[in-house]
Amino acid sequence: MFARMSVVRYRGLHRLVLLHILIRPLSSGPPEPEIVRDCKMTTARILDFIKTRRPEGPCLVVDLDVVRDNYHAFRHALPDSAIYYAVKANPAPEILKLLASLGSNFDCASVAEIQMALDAGASPEHISYGNTIKKERDIARAHALGIALFAVDSHEEVEKISRAAPGARVFCRVLTDGEGAEWPLSRKFGCVPQMAVDVLVYAHQLGLESYGVSFHVGSQMTKVDAWDSALADAKRVFAQLAKQGIHLQMVNMGGGFPTKYLRDIPSAEAYGQAIFAALRAHFGNNLPRTIIEPGRGMVGNAGVIKAEVVLVSKKSDNDNHRWVYLDIGKFGGLAETMDEAIRYPIRTERDADEMEPCVLAGPTCDSADVLYEKNMYPLPVSLTIGDEVLIEGTGAYTTTYSAVAFNGFDPLKSYVI
């Protein structure tokens, strides 16, 4: 369920740092459990906002200048690919309006997101209904709003679209293994390539325009060559359909572009070079139209959550490890700490002090609300109740994961500056 947002406009200092997700080289070693402390992601504008406005309770603060830089970096890295921002990552109206003004398209997962994109100034032809699981009445509503591009991955979904959006363009999502992604997308979406061929033939038979193929290599993908095998599958689907007189035009290469958390990641340019090389290897000079759907990579490093230490305690007198409880947890917007998959950089004013690993947990009365326990998090020994912490890289998939009133806690507030 979407969190309610309290959004304000604020102009402060110039940003202290630029595009962290896009300027770092690929790390040659394994993931580091400790915090990388040589490169802060919190911009001066965000710090100034927190200092002067003193927002109460946990909140997300997003710097639009970083989003703008990210967009231009993607535009430079893949100049021939249309950018479809994944609205689900962060649907703040200011973000959508900025991206629409820059020429972005939008990947939407629901009619509500489609309406958000339209309200931000996007035209219907620049919106894709990218969810493969849609109610027929939602397909009809989207079609009435002018949406003509829909994702499918089954015969049954094709039938719904043929009834509710006759003549629409469809692209079929193909399964990928997600190897190398820190947040894999499992088998919920997509079908095997041979079924994709059958689905697109069926769509053609029902009067739809079989337009292309899509895939998603997995969120927070740190392997630049992850797109190669998926593009090989896409080419095989193109070739088999061409033999039947159906000529596909588009490959939707999905998202997966990472943001910087605790370790370095490849640059946008590195991804662009690898993806273009794979396109040329599999499609030769007859390149299809291509789409990318950055979400996390567009807004992740633009946001910082301000939180507070509620309690520091131990479970016994001889317990070697502290438990540090924050006023935000899994149900307040940090759901991607599930299985400790995403490890956010956390900063405090005491980071020059001695560090020790601790268990980090949220405030709710639910035993699942523990962020990091198997791989404990190093925090200052001097950290105490009432200290503020900054959780960086949280511009994506936080407000939209925040519960509305679990345990009576308010949804995560959001400020866009």
DRENDO-1510 file (C-alpha; in Angstrom, 1 decimal, always signed):
<recs>
REC; n; res; u; v; w
REC; 1; MET; +0.0; +0.0; +0.0 .
REC; 2; PHE; +1.3; +3.4; -0.9 .
REC; 3; ALA; +2.3; +5.7; +2.0 .
REC; 4; ARG; +0.8; +9.1; +2.2 .
REC; 5; MET; +3.4; +11.8; +1.4 .
REC; 6; SER; +4.0; +15.2; +2.9 .
REC; 7; VAL; +6.0; +17.0; +0.2 .
REC; 8; VAL; +7.5; +20.5; +0.5 .
REC; 9; ARG; +9.7; +22.5; -1.8 .
REC; 10; TYR; +12.9; +23.8; -0.4 .
REC; 11; ARG; +15.9; +25.6; -1.9 .
REC; 12; GLY; +19.1; +25.5; +0.1 .
REC; 13; LEU; +22.8; +25.0; -0.6 .
REC; 14; HIS; +24.3; +23.6; -3.7 .
REC; 15; ARG; +24.8; +19.8; -3.5 .
REC; 16; LEU; +28.0; +18.6; -2.0 .
REC; 17; VAL; +28.4; +15.5; -4.2 .
REC; 18; LEU; +27.3; +14.5; -7.6 .
REC; 19; LEU; +26.3; +11.2; -9.2 .
REC; 20; HIS; +27.5; +8.4; -6.8 .
REC; 21; ILE; +25.7; +5.6; -8.5 .
REC; 22; LEU; +27.2; +6.5; -11.9 .
REC; 23; ILE; +30.8; +7.5; -11.3 .
REC; 24; ARG; +32.3; +4.6; -9.3 .
REC; 25; PRO; +34.3; +1.8; -10.9 .
REC; 26; LEU; +33.4; -1.9; -10.4 .
REC; 27; SER; +34.6; -3.3; -7.2 .
REC; 28; SER; +37.1; -6.1; -7.8 .
REC; 29; GLY; +36.6; -7.8; -4.4 .
REC; 30; PRO; +33.7; -9.4; -2.5 .
REC; 31; PRO; +31.1; -7.3; -0.7 .
REC; 32; GLU; +32.5; -5.5; +2.3 .
REC; 33; PRO; +30.5; -5.8; +5.5 .
REC; 34; GLU; +31.7; -2.6; +6.9 .
REC; 35; ILE; +30.7; +0.9; +6.0 .
REC; 36; VAL; +32.6; +2.7; +3.2 .
REC; 37; ARG; +33.3; +6.0; +4.9 .
REC; 38; ASP; +35.2; +7.9; +2.3 .
REC; 39; CYS; +32.3; +9.1; +0.2 .
REC; 40; LYS; +29.2; +10.6; +1.8 .
REC; 41; MET; +26.0; +10.5; -0.3 .
REC; 42; THR; +24.1; +13.0; +1.8 .
REC; 43; THR; +24.1; +16.3; -0.1 .
REC; 44; ALA; +24.7; +19.7; +1.5 .
REC; 45; ARG; +21.1; +20.7; +0.6 .
REC; 46; ILE; +19.7; +17.7; +2.5 .
REC; 47; LEU; +21.9; +18.3; +5.5 .
REC; 48; ASP; +20.8; +22.0; +5.5 .
REC; 49; PHE; +17.1; +21.0; +5.3 .
REC; 50; ILE; +17.4; +18.6; +8.2 .
REC; 51; LYS; +19.3; +21.1; +10.3 .
REC; 52; THR; +17.0; +24.1; +9.7 .
REC; 53; ARG; +13.6; +22.5; +9.3 .
REC; 54; ARG; +14.1; +19.9; +12.1 .
REC; 55; PRO; +11.4; +17.5; +10.8 .
REC; 56; GLU; +9.9; +15.4; +13.5 .
REC; 57; GLY; +10.0; +11.6; +13.4 .
REC; 58; PRO; +11.6; +9.5; +10.7 .
REC; 59; CYS; +11.5; +11.0; +7.2 .
REC; 60; LEU; +12.9; +10.7; +3.7 .
REC; 61; VAL; +14.5; +13.8; +2.2 .
REC; 62; VAL; +15.1; +13.7; -1.6 .
REC; 63; ASP; +17.3; +16.1; -3.6 .
REC; 64; LEU; +15.9; +16.7; -7.1 .
REC; 65; ASP; +19.3; +17.8; -8.4 .
REC; 66; VAL; +20.7; +14.3; -7.9 .
REC; 67; VAL; +17.7; +12.8; -9.8 .
REC; 68; ARG; +18.3; +15.3; -12.6 .
REC; 69; ASP; +22.0; +14.2; -12.8 .
REC; 70; ASN; +21.0; +10.6; -12.8 .
REC; 71; TYR; +18.6; +11.1; -15.7 .
REC; 72; HIS; +21.3; +12.8; -17.8 .
REC; 73; ALA; +23.8; +10.1; -17.0 .
REC; 74; PHE; +21.4; +7.4; -18.3 .
REC; 75; ARG; +20.6; +9.5; -21.3 .
REC; 76; HIS; +24.4; +9.8; -22.1 .
REC; 77; ALA; +25.1; +6.1; -21.4 .
REC; 78; LEU; +22.3; +4.7; -23.6 .
REC; 79; PRO; +21.5; +7.6; -26.0 .
REC; 80; ASP; +19.5; +5.3; -28.3 .
REC; 81; SER; +17.3; +3.8; -25.6 .
REC; 82; ALA; +14.1; +5.4; -24.4 .
REC; 83; ILE; +14.0; +5.9; -20.6 .
REC; 84; TYR; +10.9; +4.7; -18.9 .
REC; 85; TYR; +11.2; +5.6; -15.2 .
REC; 86; ALA; +9.8; +2.9; -12.9 .
REC; 87; VAL; +7.2; +4.9; -11.0 .
REC; 88; LYS; +7.0; +2.3; -8.2 .
REC; 89; ALA; +10.5; +3.2; -7.0 .
REC; 90; ASN; +9.3; +6.6; -5.8 .
REC; 91; PRO; +6.2; +8.3; -7.1 .
REC; 92; ALA; +6.6; +11.7; -5.5 .
REC; 93; PRO; +4.9; +14.3; -7.7 .
REC; 94; GLU; +8.0; +16.5; -7.8 .
REC; 95; ILE; +10.1; +13.6; -9.1 .
REC; 96; LEU; +7.6; +12.7; -11.8 .
REC; 97; LYS; +7.2; +16.3; -12.9 .
REC; 98; LEU; +10.9; +16.8; -13.1 .
REC; 99; LEU; +11.4; +13.7; -15.2 .
REC; 100; ALA; +8.5; +14.5; -17.5 .
REC; 101; SER; +10.0; +17.9; -18.1 .
REC; 102; LEU; +13.3; +16.2; -19.0 .
REC; 103; GLY; +11.6; +14.0; -21.6 .
REC; 104; SER; +11.3; +10.8; -19.6 .
REC; 105; ASN; +8.7; +8.1; -20.3 .
REC; 106; PHE; +7.1; +6.2; -17.5 .
REC; 107; ASP; +6.8; +2.5; -16.6 .
REC; 108; CYS; +3.6; +2.1; -14.5 .
REC; 109; ALA; +2.4; -0.9; -12.5 .
REC; 110; SER; -1.2; +0.3; -11.9 .
REC; 111; VAL; -3.9; +2.7; -13.1 .
REC; 112; ALA; -3.1; +4.8; -10.0 .
REC; 113; GLU; +0.5; +5.2; -11.2 .
REC; 114; ILE; -0.6; +5.9; -14.8 .
REC; 115; GLN; -2.8; +8.7; -13.4 .
REC; 116; MET; +0.2; +10.0; -11.4 .
REC; 117; ALA; +2.3; +10.1; -14.6 .
REC; 118; LEU; -0.4; +11.9; -16.5 .
REC; 119; ASP; -0.9; +14.4; -13.7 .
REC; 120; ALA; +2.9; +15.1; -13.9 .
REC; 121; GLY; +2.6; +16.1; -17.5 .
REC; 122; ALA; +3.4; +12.8; -19.4 .
REC; 123; SER; +1.4; +12.1; -22.5 .
REC; 124; PRO; -0.3; +8.6; -22.8 .
REC; 125; GLU; +2.1; +7.5; -25.6 .
REC; 126; HIS; +5.0; +7.9; -23.2 .
REC; 127; ILE; +3.5; +5.5; -20.6 .
REC; 128; SER; +3.8; +1.7; -20.5 .
REC; 129; TYR; +1.5; -0.5; -18.4 .
REC; 130; GLY; +4.4; -2.7; -17.4 .
REC; 131; ASN; +2.7; -5.0; -14.9 .
REC; 132; THR; +2.0; -8.5; -16.3 .
REC; 133; ILE; -0.8; -9.0; -13.7 .
REC; 134; LYS; -3.8; -6.7; -14.3 .
REC; 135; LYS; -7.5; -6.7; -13.8 .
REC; 136; GLU; -9.5; -6.5; -17.0 .
REC; 137; ARG; -11.3; -3.4; -15.8 .
REC; 138; ASP; -7.9; -1.7; -15.1 .
REC; 139; ILE; -6.8; -2.5; -18.6 .
REC; 140; ALA; -10.0; -1.0; -19.9 .
REC; 141; ARG; -9.5; +2.1; -17.7 .
REC; 142; ALA; -5.9; +2.5; -18.9 .
REC; 143; HIS; -6.9; +2.1; -22.5 .
REC; 144; ALA; -9.6; +4.8; -22.0 .
REC; 145; LEU; -6.8; +7.1; -20.7 .
REC; 146; GLY; -4.9; +6.6; -24.0 .
REC; 147; ILE; -2.5; +3.9; -22.9 .
REC; 148; ALA; -1.6; +1.6; -25.8 .
REC; 149; LEU; +1.5; -0.3; -24.6 .
REC; 150; PHE; +0.9; -3.3; -22.3 .
REC; 151; ALA; +3.1; -6.1; -20.8 .
REC; 152; VAL; +2.0; -9.7; -20.9 .
REC; 153; ASP; +3.5; -13.1; -20.0 .
REC; 154; SER; +0.6; -15.5; -20.6 .
REC; 155; HIS; -2.2; -16.4; -23.0 .
REC; 156; GLU; -4.7; -15.4; -20.4 .
REC; 157; GLU; -3.4; -11.9; -20.1 .
REC; 158; VAL; -3.4; -11.5; -23.8 .
REC; 159; GLU; -7.1; -12.5; -23.8 .
REC; 160; LYS; -7.9; -9.8; -21.3 .
REC; 161; ILE; -6.1; -7.1; -23.3 .
REC; 162; SER; -7.7; -8.2; -26.5 .
REC; 163; ARG; -11.2; -7.6; -24.9 .
REC; 164; ALA; -10.4; -4.5; -22.9 .
REC; 165; ALA; -7.9; -2.7; -25.2 .
REC; 166; PRO; -8.4; -4.0; -28.8 .
REC; 167; GLY; -5.6; -3.2; -31.1 .
REC; 168; ALA; -3.1; -2.4; -28.4 .
REC; 169; ARG; +0.6; -3.1; -28.6 .
REC; 170; VAL; +1.9; -5.9; -26.3 .
REC; 171; PHE; +5.3; -7.1; -25.3 .
REC; 172; CYS; +6.0; -10.4; -23.6 .
REC; 173; ARG; +8.2; -10.7; -20.6 .
REC; 174; VAL; +10.8; -13.5; -20.7 .
REC; 175; LEU; +12.2; -15.1; -17.5 .
REC; 176; THR; +15.8; -14.5; -16.4 .
REC; 177; ASP; +17.8; -16.2; -13.7 .
REC; 178; GLY; +18.6; -13.0; -11.8 .
REC; 179; GLU; +22.2; -14.1; -11.0 .
REC; 180; GLY; +24.2; -11.3; -9.6 .
REC; 181; ALA; +21.3; -9.2; -8.4 .
REC; 182; GLU; +21.2; -8.2; -4.8 .
REC; 183; TRP; +17.3; -8.1; -4.9 .
REC; 184; PRO; +16.4; -10.9; -7.4 .
REC; 185; LEU; +12.9; -10.9; -8.9 .
REC; 186; SER; +12.3; -14.7; -8.8 .
REC; 187; ARG; +9.9; -16.5; -11.1 .
REC; 188; LYS; +6.7; -14.4; -10.4 .
REC; 189; PHE; +7.0; -12.5; -13.7 .
REC; 190; GLY; +7.8; -13.8; -17.2 .
REC; 191; CYS; +7.7; -17.0; -19.2 .
REC; 192; VAL; +10.3; -19.2; -21.0 .
REC; 193; PRO; +11.3; -17.9; -24.4 .
REC; 194; GLN; +9.4; -20.6; -26.3 .
REC; 195; MET; +6.2; -19.7; -24.5 .
REC; 196; ALA; +6.8; -16.0; -25.3 .
REC; 197; VAL; +6.8; -17.0; -29.0 .
REC; 198; ASP; +3.4; -18.7; -28.5 .
REC; 199; VAL; +2.0; -15.8; -26.5 .
REC; 200; LEU; +3.0; -13.2; -29.1 .
REC; 201; VAL; +1.6; -15.4; -31.9 .
REC; 202; TYR; -1.7; -15.7; -30.0 .
REC; 203; ALA; -1.8; -11.9; -29.5 .
REC; 204; HIS; -1.4; -11.4; -33.2 .
REC; 205; GLN; -4.2; -13.8; -33.9 .
REC; 206; LEU; -6.5; -11.9; -31.5 .
REC; 207; GLY; -5.9; -8.6; -33.3 .
REC; 208; LEU; -3.2; -7.1; -31.0 .
REC; 209; GLU; +0.1; -5.7; -32.2 .
REC; 210; SER; +2.8; -8.1; -31.1 .
REC; 211; TYR; +5.4; -5.4; -30.5 .
REC; 212; GLY; +8.3; -6.8; -28.6 .
REC; 213; VAL; +10.0; -8.7; -25.8 .
REC; 214; SER; +10.9; -7.6; -22.3 .
REC; 215; PHE; +13.0; -8.9; -19.4 .
REC; 216; HIS; +14.4; -7.8; -16.1 .
REC; 217; VAL; +17.8; -9.0; -15.0 .
REC; 218; GLY; +17.0; -8.4; -11.3 .
REC; 219; SER; +17.1; -5.3; -9.1 .
REC; 220; GLN; +20.5; -3.9; -7.9 .
REC; 221; MET; +22.3; -5.8; -10.6 .
REC; 222; THR; +26.1; -5.4; -10.2 .
REC; 223; LYS; +27.1; -7.5; -13.2 .
REC; 224; VAL; +27.4; -5.3; -16.4 .
REC; 225; ASP; +27.2; -8.4; -18.6 .
REC; 226; ALA; +23.9; -9.6; -17.1 .
REC; 227; TRP; +21.9; -8.3; -20.1 .
REC; 228; ASP; +23.8; -10.5; -22.6 .
REC; 229; SER; +22.0; -13.8; -22.2 .
REC; 230; ALA; +18.6; -12.1; -21.9 .
REC; 231; LEU; +19.3; -10.3; -25.2 .
REC; 232; ALA; +20.2; -13.6; -26.8 .
REC; 233; ASP; +16.8; -15.0; -25.7 .
REC; 234; ALA; +15.1; -11.9; -27.1 .
REC; 235; LYS; +16.8; -12.4; -30.4 .
REC; 236; ARG; +15.7; -16.0; -30.6 .
REC; 237; VAL; +12.1; -14.9; -30.0 .
REC; 238; PHE; +12.4; -12.2; -32.7 .
REC; 239; ALA; +13.8; -14.8; -35.2 .
REC; 240; GLN; +11.1; -17.4; -34.5 .
REC; 241; LEU; +8.3; -14.9; -34.9 .
REC; 242; ALA; +9.9; -13.5; -38.1 .
REC; 243; LYS; +9.6; -17.0; -39.6 .
REC; 244; GLN; +5.9; -16.7; -39.0 .
REC; 245; GLY; +5.6; -13.3; -40.6 .
REC; 246; ILE; +5.4; -11.4; -37.3 .
REC; 247; HIS; +8.1; -8.7; -37.1 .
REC; 248; LEU; +8.8; -7.5; -33.6 .
REC; 249; GLN; +10.2; -4.0; -33.1 .
REC; 250; MET; +11.1; -3.4; -29.5 .
REC; 251; VAL; +13.2; -4.9; -26.7 .
REC; 252; ASN; +12.4; -3.7; -23.2 .
REC; 253; MET; +15.6; -4.2; -21.3 .
REC; 254; GLY; +14.0; -3.5; -17.9 .
REC; 255; GLY; +15.7; -2.0; -14.9 .
REC; 256; GLY; +18.3; -3.5; -12.6 .
REC; 257; PHE; +20.6; -0.5; -12.6 .
REC; 258; PRO; +22.0; -0.2; -9.1 .
REC; 259; THR; +22.6; +2.6; -6.6 .
REC; 260; LYS; +25.6; +2.8; -4.4 .
REC; 261; TYR; +25.2; +1.3; -0.9 .
REC; 262; LEU; +28.2; +0.0; +1.0 .
REC; 263; ARG; +30.4; -1.0; -2.0 .
REC; 264; ASP; +31.4; +0.5; -5.3 .
REC; 265; ILE; +29.3; -0.2; -8.4 .
REC; 266; PRO; +29.9; +0.1; -12.1 .
REC; 267; SER; +29.3; +3.4; -13.8 .
REC; 268; ALA; +26.3; +4.0; -16.0 .
REC; 269; GLU; +28.7; +4.3; -18.9 .
REC; 270; ALA; +30.0; +0.8; -18.2 .
REC; 271; TYR; +26.5; -0.6; -18.3 .
REC; 272; GLY; +25.8; +1.3; -21.5 .
REC; 273; GLN; +28.9; +0.0; -23.2 .
REC; 274; ALA; +28.2; -3.6; -22.2 .
REC; 275; ILE; +24.5; -3.5; -23.2 .
REC; 276; PHE; +25.2; -1.9; -26.6 .
REC; 277; ALA; +27.9; -4.5; -27.2 .
REC; 278; ALA; +25.5; -7.3; -26.4 .
REC; 279; LEU; +22.8; -5.7; -28.7 .
REC; 280; ARG; +25.3; -5.6; -31.6 .
REC; 281; ALA; +26.5; -9.1; -30.9 .
REC; 282; HIS; +23.0; -10.6; -31.1 .
REC; 283; PHE; +21.1; -8.2; -33.5 .
REC; 284; GLY; +23.9; -7.1; -35.7 .
REC; 285; ASN; +23.1; -3.9; -37.7 .
REC; 286; ASN; +19.4; -4.5; -37.4 .
REC; 287; LEU; +19.0; -3.1; -34.0 .
REC; 288; PRO; +15.5; -3.0; -32.5 .
REC; 289; ARG; +14.0; -0.1; -30.6 .
REC; 290; THR; +15.1; -0.4; -27.0 .
REC; 291; ILE; +13.7; +0.7; -23.6 .
REC; 292; ILE; +15.3; +0.8; -20.2 .
REC; 293; GLU; +13.3; +1.2; -16.9 .
REC; 294; PRO; +15.6; +2.6; -14.2 .
REC; 295; GLY; +14.0; +3.0; -10.8 .
REC; 296; ARG; +16.5; +2.4; -8.0 .
REC; 297; GLY; +19.3; +3.7; -10.3 .
REC; 298; MET; +17.3; +6.9; -10.9 .
REC; 299; VAL; +16.4; +7.9; -7.4 .
REC; 300; GLY; +18.1; +5.6; -4.9 .
REC; 301; ASN; +21.1; +7.8; -4.1 .
REC; 302; ALA; +19.0; +11.0; -4.2 .
REC; 303; GLY; +17.3; +10.3; -0.9 .
REC; 304; VAL; +18.3; +10.0; +2.8 .
REC; 305; ILE; +16.2; +8.9; +5.7 .
REC; 306; LYS; +16.6; +10.8; +9.0 .
REC; 307; ALA; +16.0; +8.5; +11.9 .
REC; 308; GLU; +16.5; +8.4; +15.7 .
REC; 309; VAL; +17.9; +5.9; +18.2 .
REC; 310; VAL; +15.1; +4.8; +20.5 .
REC; 311; LEU; +16.9; +2.2; +22.6 .
REC; 312; VAL; +20.4; +0.7; +23.1 .
REC; 313; SER; +20.4; -2.5; +25.2 .
REC; 314; LYS; +21.7; -6.0; +25.7 .
REC; 315; LYS; +19.9; -9.3; +26.2 .
REC; 316; SER; +22.0; -10.4; +29.2 .
REC; 317; ASP; +24.8; -9.1; +31.4 .
REC; 318; ASN; +27.4; -11.1; +29.5 .
REC; 319; ASP; +25.9; -10.4; +26.1 .
REC; 320; ASN; +28.7; -9.2; +23.8 .
REC; 321; HIS; +26.4; -7.5; +21.3 .
REC; 322; ARG; +24.3; -4.5; +21.6 .
REC; 323; TRP; +20.8; -4.2; +20.2 .
REC; 324; VAL; +20.2; -0.7; +18.6 .
REC; 325; TYR; +16.6; +0.1; +18.0 .
REC; 326; LEU; +15.6; +2.9; +15.5 .
REC; 327; ASP; +12.3; +4.6; +15.1 .
REC; 328; ILE; +12.1; +3.1; +11.6 .
REC; 329; GLY; +12.2; -0.5; +10.5 .
REC; 330; LYS; +10.9; -3.0; +8.0 .
REC; 331; PHE; +7.3; -1.7; +8.3 .
REC; 332; GLY; +8.3; +1.9; +8.2 .
REC; 333; GLY; +9.9; +1.8; +4.7 .
REC; 334; LEU; +13.0; -0.5; +5.1 .
REC; 335; ALA; +11.4; -3.6; +3.7 .
REC; 336; GLU; +14.3; -4.3; +1.4 .
REC; 337; THR; +16.4; -5.3; +4.5 .
REC; 338; MET; +14.4; -8.5; +4.2 .
REC; 339; ASP; +16.9; -11.4; +4.3 .
REC; 340; GLU; +19.5; -8.6; +4.8 .
REC; 341; ALA; +19.5; -8.2; +1.0 .
REC; 342; ILE; +20.0; -4.4; +0.9 .
REC; 343; ARG; +22.6; -3.0; +3.3 .
REC; 344; TYR; +22.2; +0.8; +3.6 .
REC; 345; PRO; +25.1; +3.1; +4.5 .
REC; 346; ILE; +24.3; +4.5; +8.0 .
REC; 347; ARG; +26.0; +7.6; +9.3 .
REC; 348; THR; +26.0; +9.3; +12.7 .
REC; 349; GLU; +27.8; +12.3; +14.3 .
REC; 350; ARG; +29.8; +9.8; +16.3 .
REC; 351; ASP; +31.4; +8.0; +13.4 .
REC; 352; ALA; +34.9; +9.1; +14.5 .
REC; 353; ASP; +34.5; +7.0; +17.7 .
REC; 354; GLU; +35.3; +3.3; +18.1 .
REC; 355; MET; +33.0; +1.0; +16.2 .
REC; 356; GLU; +31.5; -2.3; +17.2 .
REC; 357; PRO; +29.0; -4.6; +15.4 .
REC; 358; CYS; +25.5; -4.6; +16.7 .
REC; 359; VAL; +22.0; -5.9; +15.9 .
REC; 360; LEU; +20.0; -3.2; +14.3 .
REC; 361; ALA; +16.2; -3.4; +14.7 .
REC; 362; GLY; +13.0; -1.4; +14.2 .
REC; 363; PRO; +10.5; -0.1; +16.7 .
REC; 364; THR; +7.4; -2.3; +16.1 .
REC; 365; CYS; +6.0; -5.1; +18.2 .
REC; 366; ASP; +6.9; -7.7; +15.5 .
REC; 367; SER; +9.8; -10.1; +15.8 .
REC; 368; ALA; +10.4; -9.8; +12.1 .
REC; 369; ASP; +11.2; -6.2; +12.4 .
REC; 370; VAL; +15.0; -6.8; +12.7 .
REC; 371; LEU; +17.1; -5.2; +10.0 .
REC; 372; TYR; +20.6; -6.7; +10.5 .
REC; 373; GLU; +21.3; -9.6; +12.8 .
REC; 374; LYS; +23.0; -12.4; +10.8 .
REC; 375; ASN; +25.5; -9.9; +9.5 .
REC; 376; MET; +25.6; -7.3; +12.3 .
REC; 377; TYR; +26.1; -3.7; +11.6 .
REC; 378; PRO; +29.1; -1.7; +12.8 .
REC; 379; LEU; +28.0; +1.4; +14.7 .
REC; 380; PRO; +29.8; +3.7; +17.3 .
REC; 381; VAL; +30.2; +2.3; +20.8 .
REC; 382; SER; +29.2; +5.8; +22.0 .
REC; 383; LEU; +25.9; +5.8; +20.2 .
REC; 384; THR; +23.1; +6.5; +22.6 .
REC; 385; ILE; +19.3; +7.1; +22.9 .
REC; 386; GLY; +18.1; +10.2; +21.1 .
REC; 387; ASP; +21.0; +10.3; +18.6 .
REC; 388; GLU; +20.1; +10.9; +15.0 .
REC; 389; VAL; +21.2; +8.6; +12.2 .
REC; 390; LEU; +21.2; +9.2; +8.5 .
REC; 391; ILE; +20.3; +6.1; +6.4 .
REC; 392; GLU; +21.7; +6.9; +2.9 .
REC; 393; GLY; +20.7; +5.5; -0.5 .
REC; 394; THR; +17.0; +5.4; +0.5 .
REC; 395; GLY; +15.4; +7.4; -2.3 .
REC; 396; ALA; +13.9; +4.2; -3.8 .
REC; 397; TYR; +11.5; +1.7; -2.5 .
REC; 398; THR; +11.0; +3.2; +1.0 .
REC; 399; THR; +7.9; +5.5; +1.0 .
REC; 400; THR; +6.1; +3.0; -1.2 .
REC; 401; TYR; +6.9; +0.1; +1.2 .
REC; 402; SER; +5.9; +2.0; +4.3 .
REC; 403; ALA; +2.8; +0.7; +6.2 .
REC; 404; VAL; -0.1; +3.1; +6.7 .
REC; 405; ALA; -0.6; +2.5; +10.4 .
REC; 406; PHE; +1.1; -0.7; +11.6 .
REC; 407; ASN; +1.3; -0.4; +15.4 .
REC; 408; GLY; -0.2; +3.0; +15.0 .
REC; 409; PHE; +3.0; +4.5; +13.5 .
REC; 410; ASP; +2.6; +7.1; +10.8 .
REC; 411; PRO; +3.7; +6.4; +7.3 .
REC; 412; LEU; +7.1; +7.5; +6.3 .
REC; 413; LYS; +7.0; +11.3; +5.6 .
REC; 414; SER; +8.7; +12.5; +2.4 .
REC; 415; TYR; +10.2; +15.9; +1.6 .
REC; 416; VAL; +11.4; +16.8; -1.9 .
REC; 417; ILE; +13.9; +19.7; -2.1 .
</recs>
